[in-house]
Amino acid sequence: MVTRVLRIELRRSAAPWAGLVVLGGSLAILCPIDGIWWRGTAGWTAQWTTMALWTRYLLAFWWPLVIGLGAVYGLREPRSRMGELLTTTPLPAWRRAALPAGALALALGAGFGLLVLVGGVQVALGGTTYTPLGWLPISLVAALALVAGAVFGMGVARALPSVLTPPALVLAVLALTGGLLRPNNEGTVPASHAPNRLALLSPATADPREMLLTLSGSVHLGQTLWLLGLLATGLALLSSVTRRARLLAVVPVLAGAALGLAVLPATARDTYVVDKAAAAPVCDGPVCVTRANAARLPELAARGTEALRVLREVLGDRAPASVREDTALRVLGEPRALSADTVLVDFDERLFVEATGEALTRALIAQGLAPNCRGHNDREGGLTGDVPAQSIAVSWALRDSAVRPLEEKGTDSYAIKDWADADVAWEKLTTLPPAEQREWITGLRTAALACEGRDPLRALTGEARR
């Protein structure tokens, strides 16, 4: 009987539309738009954890809307003026409330589950060999948030049966969520300008910018307690028939909020933590990557060995002895810590994103001779003179007859000027005796390692020798 009524609810009510909004809306954002979620190692289809975090990020849009949809669904009986008739039936109020709430929960769970399935299939087909289980709590809490929000919206609409209730709920939750999630990019991990515990009452997460970061266990526990309280209040409001019962229905959400705030971490650094299993090194001789990027190791090891050989030929005893994936956390736009003994590889860097074969060898040599101390990627940009200077250094080390750009030359005025300066620097460099050429390249490397804050291309022009 219950199953049959539930099927009727799913077939004839508006409940399935909530799941379709979450699924279709998310795919409409993620798939056709070439956004940052497609880029680098933190892309939504790059790793399991980043896939789960990107789908959680979308709750900033869907959570307020789902609460509003739940409120619209909760107004069904008041709109049809059947409330008095239904109260005369022998079916208990909690059972009458459970069936539509269950239908809405199933629809939302199915919609979000299909979204995760779409992302999971693409991650599996993408070639990653790292398959952790830590992404499951991230997605399960997101599903719980959608269900709890929708049921809470239904309960509020049942207690306040007005056409203004759904839009008022959406606007209130949207404003609250927006305020809690207002980003603060001054730290090494995503943070909010609001107090951290309060910010975590929103189930949405910041957009992932580092594949090694995941949510801590205290975040999962605290948010689960808070959302269960919200769900219990929604169910209590749906099944309450007296004013006293409606007043008592707020107890679970207050208790859940209190318990959640007591468990949730107080700082952003305890919210986003490094996945130690993902960051564990996997090595082949002098070349090491993280376990999460172990699929890249075979080619990187071969090309890295060749790059280290070339660097030894041109730098002698001062050449780096190893190649290692860069795993250090840092503030966006801030310099990274460089080492003369190690070639650091960041797979988010534009030189390494799609580099294979000879292009990968040249990129490694570039990082060994003229490492860029600031990020040169889709999030941080980087100095325009980095790549021209690196291209000169690599072309010199491999004895090319002319400068071979490591990437396509830009067409804006700054790029045109930089590449024109690069041609001048190359002519000056190649007319010098071999000993002085080596001195210029060594000076370029020393300046790059010191991260002196000036355009590295100037180290290869006359400006650097004045």
HUFEN-V889724 format. One record per backbone hydrogen bond with DSSP energy under -0.5 kcal/mol. CO is the residue of the C=O (numbers start at 1). NH is the residue of the N-H. E is the energy in kcal/mol with one decimal. If there is no record, write none. Layout:
BEGIN
co=CO nh=NH e=E
co=CO nh=NH e=E
END
This chain:
BEGIN
co=1 nh=5 e=-2.4
co=2 nh=6 e=-2.4
co=3 nh=7 e=-2.2
co=4 nh=8 e=-2.1
co=5 nh=9 e=-2.4
co=6 nh=10 e=-2.3
co=7 nh=11 e=-2.0
co=8 nh=12 e=-2.9
co=9 nh=13 e=-1.8
co=14 nh=17 e=-1.0
co=14 nh=18 e=-0.7
co=15 nh=18 e=-1.3
co=15 nh=19 e=-0.9
co=16 nh=20 e=-2.1
co=17 nh=21 e=-2.3
co=18 nh=22 e=-1.9
co=19 nh=23 e=-2.5
co=20 nh=24 e=-2.8
co=20 nh=25 e=-0.5
co=21 nh=25 e=-2.0
co=22 nh=26 e=-1.6
co=23 nh=27 e=-2.4
co=24 nh=28 e=-2.1
co=25 nh=29 e=-1.3
co=26 nh=30 e=-3.0
co=27 nh=31 e=-2.2
co=27 nh=32 e=-0.6
co=29 nh=33 e=-0.5
co=33 nh=35 e=-2.0
co=35 nh=38 e=-1.8
co=36 nh=39 e=-1.6
co=37 nh=44 e=-3.2
co=40 nh=43 e=-1.3
co=43 nh=46 e=-1.3
co=43 nh=47 e=-0.8
co=47 nh=51 e=-2.0
co=48 nh=52 e=-2.1
co=49 nh=53 e=-2.3
co=50 nh=54 e=-2.4
co=51 nh=55 e=-1.9
co=52 nh=56 e=-1.8
co=53 nh=57 e=-2.1
co=54 nh=58 e=-1.3
co=56 nh=59 e=-1.6
co=57 nh=60 e=-1.7
co=58 nh=61 e=-1.8
co=58 nh=62 e=-1.9
co=59 nh=63 e=-2.2
co=61 nh=65 e=-1.0
co=62 nh=66 e=-3.3
co=63 nh=67 e=-2.1
co=64 nh=68 e=-2.0
co=65 nh=69 e=-2.6
co=66 nh=70 e=-2.6
co=67 nh=71 e=-1.8
co=68 nh=72 e=-2.2
co=69 nh=73 e=-2.5
co=70 nh=74 e=-2.1
co=71 nh=75 e=-0.9
co=72 nh=75 e=-0.7
co=73 nh=76 e=-1.3
co=75 nh=79 e=-2.5
co=76 nh=80 e=-1.9
co=77 nh=81 e=-0.9
co=77 nh=82 e=-1.6
co=77 nh=83 e=-0.5
co=82 nh=86 e=-2.7
co=83 nh=87 e=-1.7
co=84 nh=88 e=-0.6
co=85 nh=88 e=-1.1
co=86 nh=89 e=-1.3
co=92 nh=96 e=-2.0
co=93 nh=97 e=-2.0
co=94 nh=98 e=-1.7
co=95 nh=99 e=-1.5
co=96 nh=100 e=-0.8
co=97 nh=101 e=-1.7
co=98 nh=102 e=-2.8
co=99 nh=103 e=-2.3
co=100 nh=104 e=-2.3
co=101 nh=105 e=-2.4
co=102 nh=106 e=-2.5
co=103 nh=107 e=-2.2
co=104 nh=108 e=-2.4
co=105 nh=109 e=-2.8
co=106 nh=110 e=-2.6
co=107 nh=111 e=-2.4
co=108 nh=112 e=-2.7
co=109 nh=113 e=-2.4
co=110 nh=114 e=-2.4
co=111 nh=115 e=-1.6
co=112 nh=116 e=-2.3
co=113 nh=117 e=-2.2
co=114 nh=118 e=-2.5
co=115 nh=119 e=-2.1
co=116 nh=120 e=-3.0
co=117 nh=121 e=-2.5
co=118 nh=122 e=-1.5
co=119 nh=123 e=-2.2
co=120 nh=124 e=-2.6
co=121 nh=125 e=-2.2
co=122 nh=126 e=-0.9
co=123 nh=126 e=-0.6
co=123 nh=128 e=-0.9
co=124 nh=127 e=-0.8
co=129 nh=131 e=-0.7
co=133 nh=136 e=-1.4
co=133 nh=137 e=-0.5
co=134 nh=138 e=-0.6
co=135 nh=139 e=-1.8
co=136 nh=140 e=-2.9
co=137 nh=141 e=-2.4
co=138 nh=142 e=-1.3
co=139 nh=143 e=-2.3
co=140 nh=144 e=-2.4
co=141 nh=145 e=-2.3
co=142 nh=146 e=-2.0
co=143 nh=147 e=-2.3
co=144 nh=148 e=-3.0
co=145 nh=149 e=-2.5
co=146 nh=150 e=-2.2
co=147 nh=151 e=-2.5
co=148 nh=152 e=-2.5
co=149 nh=153 e=-2.4
co=150 nh=154 e=-2.1
co=151 nh=155 e=-2.5
co=152 nh=156 e=-2.6
co=153 nh=157 e=-2.2
co=154 nh=158 e=-2.1
co=155 nh=159 e=-2.1
co=156 nh=160 e=-2.6
co=160 nh=162 e=-2.1
co=162 nh=165 e=-1.4
co=163 nh=167 e=-0.6
co=164 nh=168 e=-2.1
co=165 nh=169 e=-2.5
co=166 nh=170 e=-2.4
co=167 nh=171 e=-2.5
co=168 nh=172 e=-2.4
co=169 nh=173 e=-2.8
co=170 nh=174 e=-2.6
co=171 nh=175 e=-2.5
co=172 nh=176 e=-2.3
co=173 nh=177 e=-3.2
co=174 nh=178 e=-2.6
co=175 nh=179 e=-2.1
co=176 nh=180 e=-2.2
co=177 nh=181 e=-2.1
co=179 nh=182 e=-0.6
co=182 nh=193 e=-2.1
co=184 nh=187 e=-0.5
co=184 nh=191 e=-0.5
co=191 nh=184 e=-2.3
co=195 nh=199 e=-2.6
co=196 nh=200 e=-1.7
co=198 nh=201 e=-1.6
co=199 nh=202 e=-1.4
co=210 nh=213 e=-1.4
co=212 nh=275 e=-3.4
co=214 nh=273 e=-2.7
co=216 nh=219 e=-0.5
co=216 nh=220 e=-1.4
co=217 nh=221 e=-2.4
co=218 nh=222 e=-2.5
co=219 nh=223 e=-2.5
co=220 nh=224 e=-2.0
co=221 nh=225 e=-2.3
co=222 nh=226 e=-2.0
co=223 nh=227 e=-2.6
co=224 nh=228 e=-2.4
co=225 nh=229 e=-1.8
co=226 nh=230 e=-1.9
co=227 nh=231 e=-2.6
co=228 nh=232 e=-2.6
co=229 nh=233 e=-2.1
co=230 nh=234 e=-2.1
co=231 nh=235 e=-2.4
co=232 nh=236 e=-2.4
co=233 nh=237 e=-2.6
co=234 nh=238 e=-2.0
co=235 nh=239 e=-1.9
co=236 nh=240 e=-1.2
co=242 nh=246 e=-1.9
co=243 nh=247 e=-2.0
co=244 nh=248 e=-2.2
co=245 nh=249 e=-1.2
co=247 nh=250 e=-1.1
co=248 nh=251 e=-1.6
co=249 nh=253 e=-0.5
co=250 nh=254 e=-1.9
co=251 nh=255 e=-2.8
co=252 nh=256 e=-3.0
co=253 nh=257 e=-2.3
co=254 nh=258 e=-2.3
co=255 nh=259 e=-2.6
co=256 nh=260 e=-2.7
co=257 nh=261 e=-2.7
co=258 nh=262 e=-1.5
co=259 nh=263 e=-1.3
co=260 nh=263 e=-0.5
co=260 nh=264 e=-2.9
co=266 nh=196 e=-0.5
co=267 nh=270 e=-0.7
co=268 nh=271 e=-0.8
co=268 nh=272 e=-2.3
co=271 nh=216 e=-2.0
co=271 nh=273 e=-0.6
co=273 nh=214 e=-2.6
co=274 nh=276 e=-1.1
co=275 nh=279 e=-2.2
co=276 nh=280 e=-0.7
co=277 nh=280 e=-0.5
co=278 nh=292 e=-2.0
co=280 nh=291 e=-1.7
co=282 nh=289 e=-2.5
co=284 nh=287 e=-1.4
co=286 nh=288 e=-0.5
co=286 nh=323 e=-2.4
co=287 nh=284 e=-2.9
co=288 nh=325 e=-1.5
co=289 nh=282 e=-3.3
co=290 nh=293 e=-0.9
co=291 nh=294 e=-1.5
co=293 nh=296 e=-2.0
co=294 nh=297 e=-1.4
co=296 nh=300 e=-2.0
co=297 nh=301 e=-3.1
co=298 nh=302 e=-1.6
co=299 nh=303 e=-2.7
co=300 nh=304 e=-2.9
co=301 nh=305 e=-2.1
co=302 nh=306 e=-1.5
co=303 nh=307 e=-2.4
co=304 nh=308 e=-2.6
co=305 nh=309 e=-1.7
co=306 nh=310 e=-2.0
co=307 nh=311 e=-2.3
co=308 nh=312 e=-2.0
co=309 nh=313 e=-1.7
co=310 nh=314 e=-1.7
co=311 nh=315 e=-2.4
co=312 nh=316 e=-1.7
co=315 nh=318 e=-1.5
co=316 nh=319 e=-1.5
co=322 nh=343 e=-2.8
co=323 nh=288 e=-2.4
co=324 nh=345 e=-2.3
co=325 nh=327 e=-0.6
co=331 nh=334 e=-2.2
co=336 nh=338 e=-0.6
co=339 nh=342 e=-0.7
co=341 nh=321 e=-2.3
co=341 nh=322 e=-1.0
co=342 nh=344 e=-0.7
co=343 nh=324 e=-2.6
co=344 nh=346 e=-0.5
co=345 nh=326 e=-2.9
co=345 nh=347 e=-0.5
co=346 nh=349 e=-2.0
co=349 nh=352 e=-1.5
co=349 nh=353 e=-1.4
co=356 nh=359 e=-1.2
co=356 nh=360 e=-0.6
co=357 nh=360 e=-0.5
co=357 nh=361 e=-1.6
co=358 nh=362 e=-2.6
co=359 nh=363 e=-1.9
co=360 nh=364 e=-2.2
co=361 nh=365 e=-2.2
co=362 nh=366 e=-2.3
co=363 nh=367 e=-2.0
co=364 nh=368 e=-1.5
co=365 nh=369 e=-2.1
co=366 nh=370 e=-2.9
co=371 nh=373 e=-0.6
co=373 nh=336 e=-3.2
co=376 nh=350 e=-2.4
co=377 nh=381 e=-2.4
co=380 nh=382 e=-1.7
co=383 nh=386 e=-1.3
co=384 nh=388 e=-0.6
co=385 nh=389 e=-1.9
co=386 nh=390 e=-2.6
co=387 nh=391 e=-2.8
co=388 nh=392 e=-2.0
co=389 nh=393 e=-2.1
co=390 nh=394 e=-2.5
co=391 nh=395 e=-2.4
co=392 nh=396 e=-2.3
co=393 nh=397 e=-2.4
co=394 nh=398 e=-2.3
co=395 nh=400 e=-2.8
co=396 nh=399 e=-1.1
co=403 nh=405 e=-0.7
co=412 nh=416 e=-2.4
co=413 nh=417 e=-2.1
co=414 nh=418 e=-2.4
co=415 nh=419 e=-2.5
co=416 nh=420 e=-1.8
co=417 nh=421 e=-2.6
co=418 nh=422 e=-2.2
co=419 nh=423 e=-1.9
co=420 nh=424 e=-1.8
co=421 nh=425 e=-2.8
co=422 nh=426 e=-2.5
co=423 nh=427 e=-2.0
co=424 nh=428 e=-2.3
co=425 nh=429 e=-2.7
co=426 nh=430 e=-2.6
co=427 nh=431 e=-0.9
co=429 nh=432 e=-1.2
co=433 nh=437 e=-2.4
co=434 nh=438 e=-2.3
co=435 nh=439 e=-1.7
co=436 nh=440 e=-2.5
co=437 nh=441 e=-2.3
co=438 nh=442 e=-2.6
co=439 nh=443 e=-2.3
co=440 nh=444 e=-2.3
co=441 nh=445 e=-2.3
co=442 nh=446 e=-2.5
co=443 nh=447 e=-2.4
co=444 nh=448 e=-2.2
co=445 nh=449 e=-2.8
co=446 nh=450 e=-1.8
co=447 nh=451 e=-0.8
co=447 nh=452 e=-1.2
co=448 nh=451 e=-0.6
co=455 nh=458 e=-1.5
co=456 nh=459 e=-1.2
co=457 nh=460 e=-1.7
co=458 nh=461 e=-1.1
co=458 nh=464 e=-0.9
co=461 nh=464 e=-1.2
co=462 nh=465 e=-1.3
co=462 nh=466 e=-0.5
co=463 nh=466 e=-0.8
END
